[in-house]
Amino acid sequence: MRRLFEWDETQSLDNEARRTEAKEASEGKDPEQIRKINTEEPGLVSLFLKNAEAREVSRKQSLERGEKIEREEPQRIVHIKKYEPVEYTKEMIDGLLDDLRKVGPEKPLGYLPIRTLNEFGIRPEMLQEQLDRLDGVKTLMLSEEESRKAGGALYAYHESSLKKFLEENRQILIEIQWPTDPEEFIRSLKNTVPEKTALFDLIADAFCDKTNPGRRDVKAIYIDD
């Protein structure tokens, strides 16, 4: 089960006039000149200037950490319904279990919380044994303290694929002092990772999660129904 992420408030300002004002603010035009142009919505100008300053501070901090700064251009739009309690069907359960069962050369990593497995009536130890029989796949059962997941977590990873993936991203991991060893990398996933960062994208790629709203290349639109 994925948690829902909040989307930056500026993303909701999607009409043409507001996009124009955002562009002007980002290009460094005189704030007084912008206020004169946008006299009908002075609060909006203030919001743009505030966010522009916040982005500049974030950019400088990223540069100090040696991170590569890339222009954000969302490539995928994800529509997310507001949370509602659901009764899981067999199809839904199978879909969630696929996060573990589809681990292989094209999907290096997968996991599910132990509590979720128990709710589905699935014995974690039995599932772990089945996953261990898959070619090239290893598993790691972590306690709640070790994983910070409800009841603990069962991870499955394709050892050679995950090792190759981490090696390809070694520079990013070293710069932020994250391990490049597969098992140590998995154990580090208990740490909170800020959204819209290179590390968040890297982790999402390891799980083959291309539509996670926390990615820099995904725009989330929340809907009521």
C-alpha positions as CSV (number, residue, x, y, z in Angstrom):
1,M,0.0,0.0,0.0
2,R,1.4,3.3,-1.0
3,R,1.1,6.4,1.2
4,L,-0.3,9.5,-0.5
5,F,2.0,12.5,-0.9
6,E,1.1,16.1,-0.8
7,W,1.7,18.0,-4.0
8,D,3.3,21.4,-4.0
9,E,0.7,24.1,-3.7
10,T,2.1,26.0,-6.8
11,Q,1.1,23.1,-9.0
12,S,-2.6,24.0,-8.5
13,L,-2.0,27.4,-10.1
14,D,-2.6,26.0,-13.6
15,N,-4.3,28.7,-15.6
16,E,-2.4,30.5,-18.3
17,A,-2.2,33.9,-16.4
18,R,-0.7,32.3,-13.4
19,R,1.8,30.3,-15.4
20,T,2.9,33.6,-17.0
21,E,3.4,35.2,-13.7
22,A,5.4,32.3,-12.4
23,K,7.7,32.5,-15.4
24,E,8.2,36.2,-14.9
25,A,9.1,35.7,-11.2
26,S,11.5,32.9,-12.0
27,E,13.2,35.0,-14.6
28,G,14.1,37.5,-11.9
29,K,11.9,40.5,-13.0
30,D,11.6,43.4,-10.7
31,P,9.0,42.5,-8.0
32,E,7.5,46.0,-8.1
33,Q,7.0,45.7,-11.9
34,I,5.3,42.3,-11.4
35,R,3.0,43.8,-8.8
36,K,1.9,46.6,-11.2
37,I,1.2,44.1,-13.9
38,N,-0.8,41.8,-11.5
39,T,-2.8,44.3,-9.5
40,E,-5.9,42.2,-9.6
41,E,-4.3,39.3,-7.7
42,P,-1.5,40.8,-5.4
43,G,-1.6,37.7,-3.1
44,L,-0.6,35.5,-6.0
45,V,2.5,37.6,-6.7
46,S,3.5,37.3,-3.1
47,L,3.1,33.5,-3.3
48,F,5.2,33.3,-6.4
49,L,8.0,35.5,-4.8
50,K,7.9,33.4,-1.6
51,N,8.2,30.1,-3.6
52,A,10.9,31.5,-5.8
53,E,13.0,32.4,-2.7
54,A,12.4,28.9,-1.2
55,R,13.4,27.2,-4.5
56,E,16.6,29.3,-4.6
57,V,17.5,28.3,-1.0
58,S,16.9,24.7,-1.8
59,R,18.9,24.9,-5.0
60,K,21.9,26.4,-3.1
61,Q,21.7,23.7,-0.4
62,S,21.7,21.0,-3.1
63,L,24.7,22.6,-4.8
64,E,26.5,22.6,-1.4
65,R,25.8,18.9,-1.1
66,G,27.2,18.3,-4.6
67,E,23.9,17.2,-6.0
68,K,23.2,17.6,-9.7
69,I,20.5,20.2,-10.3
70,E,18.0,19.4,-13.0
71,R,15.1,21.3,-14.4
72,E,11.8,19.7,-13.2
73,E,9.6,18.8,-16.2
74,P,6.9,16.4,-15.1
75,Q,6.6,13.6,-17.7
76,R,3.8,11.7,-16.1
77,I,0.6,12.8,-14.5
78,V,-0.9,10.5,-11.8
79,H,-4.6,10.9,-10.7
80,I,-4.9,9.9,-7.1
81,K,-8.2,9.4,-5.2
82,K,-8.4,10.7,-1.7
83,Y,-8.1,7.9,0.8
84,E,-11.1,5.8,1.5
85,P,-11.3,2.5,3.5
86,V,-11.5,-0.4,1.1
87,E,-12.2,-4.1,1.3
88,Y,-9.5,-6.0,-0.5
89,T,-10.5,-8.3,-3.3
90,K,-8.5,-11.2,-4.5
91,E,-7.4,-9.2,-7.5
92,M,-6.2,-6.3,-5.3
93,I,-4.3,-8.7,-3.0
94,D,-2.7,-10.3,-6.0
95,G,-1.7,-6.9,-7.3
96,L,0.0,-6.0,-4.0
97,L,1.8,-9.3,-3.8
98,D,3.2,-8.7,-7.3
99,D,5.5,-6.2,-5.7
100,L,7.3,-9.2,-4.3
101,R,6.5,-11.9,-6.8
102,K,7.7,-9.9,-9.8
103,V,11.1,-9.2,-8.4
104,G,13.7,-10.2,-11.1
105,P,16.1,-8.7,-13.6
106,E,13.7,-6.0,-14.6
107,K,12.5,-5.2,-11.0
108,P,15.4,-5.4,-8.6
109,L,13.5,-4.8,-5.4
110,G,10.1,-5.3,-3.7
111,Y,8.6,-5.4,-0.3
112,L,5.4,-5.6,1.8
113,P,4.8,-4.9,5.5
114,I,4.4,-8.0,7.7
115,R,1.1,-6.6,9.0
116,T,-0.3,-6.4,5.5
117,L,0.6,-10.0,4.8
118,N,-1.1,-11.1,8.1
119,E,-4.2,-9.2,7.2
120,F,-4.3,-11.1,3.9
121,G,-4.0,-14.4,5.8
122,I,-0.6,-15.1,4.3
123,R,2.2,-16.5,6.5
124,P,5.3,-14.3,5.9
125,E,7.6,-17.3,6.5
126,M,5.9,-19.4,3.9
127,L,5.9,-16.6,1.3
128,Q,9.6,-16.0,2.1
129,E,10.4,-19.7,1.4
130,Q,8.6,-19.4,-2.0
131,L,10.5,-16.3,-3.0
132,D,13.8,-17.8,-2.0
133,R,13.2,-20.5,-4.6
134,L,13.0,-18.0,-7.4
135,D,16.1,-17.8,-9.6
136,G,18.6,-15.2,-8.4
137,V,16.2,-13.8,-5.7
138,K,17.1,-13.3,-2.1
139,T,14.9,-12.2,0.8
140,L,15.3,-10.2,4.0
141,M,12.9,-10.3,6.9
142,L,13.3,-7.2,9.1
143,S,11.7,-6.4,12.4
144,E,9.5,-3.4,13.0
145,E,12.4,-1.6,14.7
146,E,14.8,-2.5,11.8
147,S,12.4,-1.5,9.1
148,R,10.0,1.1,10.7
149,K,7.2,-0.7,8.9
150,A,4.0,-2.0,10.6
151,G,4.9,-5.4,12.2
152,G,8.2,-5.5,10.2
153,A,8.8,-6.0,6.5
154,L,9.6,-8.7,4.0
155,Y,11.9,-7.6,1.2
156,A,12.8,-9.6,-1.9
157,Y,15.6,-8.5,-4.2
158,H,17.3,-9.9,-7.3
159,E,20.8,-9.9,-6.0
160,S,22.8,-9.4,-9.3
161,S,20.3,-6.8,-10.7
162,L,20.2,-4.7,-7.5
163,K,23.9,-4.9,-7.2
164,K,24.3,-3.7,-10.8
165,F,21.7,-0.9,-10.3
166,L,23.4,0.4,-7.1
167,E,26.8,0.3,-8.8
168,E,25.5,2.4,-11.7
169,N,24.2,4.9,-9.2
170,R,27.3,4.7,-7.0
171,Q,28.2,8.4,-7.3
172,I,24.8,9.6,-6.1
173,L,24.9,7.2,-3.2
174,I,28.4,8.0,-2.1
175,E,27.7,11.8,-2.2
176,I,24.8,11.3,0.3
177,Q,26.6,8.6,2.3
178,W,24.2,5.8,1.4
179,P,25.5,2.2,1.1
180,T,26.1,0.5,-2.3
181,D,25.8,-3.0,-0.8
182,P,22.4,-4.5,-1.6
183,E,21.5,-5.7,1.9
184,E,22.8,-2.5,3.6
185,F,20.9,-0.4,1.1
186,I,17.7,-2.2,2.0
187,R,18.3,-1.7,5.7
188,S,18.8,2.0,5.0
189,L,15.3,2.3,3.5
190,K,13.9,2.8,7.0
191,N,15.3,6.3,6.9
192,T,13.0,9.1,5.8
193,V,13.9,10.3,2.3
194,P,12.6,13.7,1.1
195,E,10.4,13.7,-2.0
196,K,11.4,15.4,-5.3
197,T,15.1,14.4,-4.8
198,A,17.6,12.3,-6.7
199,L,17.7,9.7,-3.9
200,F,13.9,9.4,-3.9
201,D,13.9,8.8,-7.6
202,L,16.7,6.3,-7.3
203,I,14.8,4.3,-4.7
204,A,11.6,4.4,-6.7
205,D,13.6,3.1,-9.7
206,A,14.9,0.2,-7.6
207,F,11.3,-0.8,-6.9
208,C,10.4,-0.1,-10.6
209,D,7.9,2.4,-9.4
210,K,7.6,4.8,-12.3
211,T,4.4,6.6,-11.2
212,N,5.1,7.4,-7.5
213,P,3.9,11.0,-6.9
214,G,7.0,11.7,-4.9
215,R,9.2,11.5,-8.0
216,R,10.5,14.6,-9.7
217,D,9.2,13.5,-13.1
218,V,5.6,12.9,-11.9
219,K,2.8,15.3,-11.3
220,A,0.1,14.2,-8.9
221,I,-3.5,15.4,-9.3
222,Y,-5.8,14.5,-6.4
223,I,-9.4,13.8,-7.2
224,D,-12.5,13.3,-5.1
225,D,-13.9,10.3,-7.1
